[in-house]
Amino acid sequence: MADYININGNNIPIRASDPSNPIAGEIWYNLTTNQLKGHTYSSGAWSSGGTKNVDNFYRMSAGTQTAAILAGGRVNPPQLSGTQTETYDGTTWSPVSSMPVACDSGNGIGSQTAMLIGGASSTAPVSPGGKRLTTDLYDGTWTTGPNRNNTIVVYYGGAGGPAGQTAGLVFGGDAGGPLDSDQSEEWNGSSWTTGNNLLEGAESITGFGTQTAAVALGGYDKNTTSRINDTQLYDGTCFSAGNGMIVAGNSFGTGGTQALGLAWGGSNPTSPPMNGTYGYDGTSWTTFPATIPVGNGSLATGQVGTQGTSLAAGQEPIFSTATLEWNSGPLTVTFSNS
């Protein structure tokens, strides 16, 4: 009878030595040392980046550290929604085409040249309660897409990665009044489909990953008026419970994939300043030693970058034009000694 390995193959390569230039997430077995090894990121550090042109927060963001986009947000003064859009090349922020309607607090998905916003609020009189049911798309200029299916006031959570404008996911948020949303919707590039619900709904929930491998984290529970530390994993069909975050909070900055994710900052008035940086390996959270220079405030809504290189801009509760860059070097780790 044939062995299973001869039929299905071996998904983990066996090597005589460690590869000289492994990629993030790669796993191999070192036959010489009899060790299972993998490649991830070291603890990293935050540093100052280019100065934004607009003094605001609650902005929608997408892209990478060297090709990012920020849209909308609360402008100072007078703390009302704005339409400003800026792009970042890794050094300098440049104004580009403004949004068609002023909005803030939504989610950003996609890339600098293909961004999707599928849920945002507005202090402008666009609809009762400030909700926007329409879809905002950016490819160098802004266009308005079809309405979302559900009437959630704001979808705070989003995932999709670089392909988010053609395969995006939004979830959770503000259902109006005293209610949190547990709903989700998927975007296929032209229309929305109602998805399965979160295990626990929450306002100001955030996320990262792709439409078929997403992470929803944290949030604010209106019923208990408390922050939660939930991690909820999406496989393209359903949400399941993951290991909880190290801290409870909402409005985290995020980046990366379900297997190599990053979260930072967050908001929880009952805790010390929320200035931590956390890594996710697909199963568990780890606290990195490096803290962000700004604490007790949420950062740009959306996913900008990876676990290795990310970008934070538009932090609150302090209006700021500052940009923070996260860089984490490569690190080979040993999973087993036998």
Secondary structure, DSSP 8 states (H G I E B T S, - for coil): ---HHHHH--SS-EESS--SS--TT-EEEETTTTEEEEEEE---EEEE----SS-EES-EEEEETTEEEEE--EETTTTEEB--EEEE-SS-EEEE---SS-BBS---EEETTEEEE--EE-SSSSSGGGEE-SEEEESSSEEEE---SS--SB--EEE-GGGTTTSEEEEEEE-STT-EEEEEEEE-SS-EEE----SS--BT-EEEEETTEEEEE--EETTTTEE---EEEE-SS-EEE----SS--EEEEEEE-SSSEEEEEEE-TTSS----EEEE-SS-EEEES---SS-SB---EEB-B-SSEEEEES-SSS-B--EEEEE--EEEEEEE--
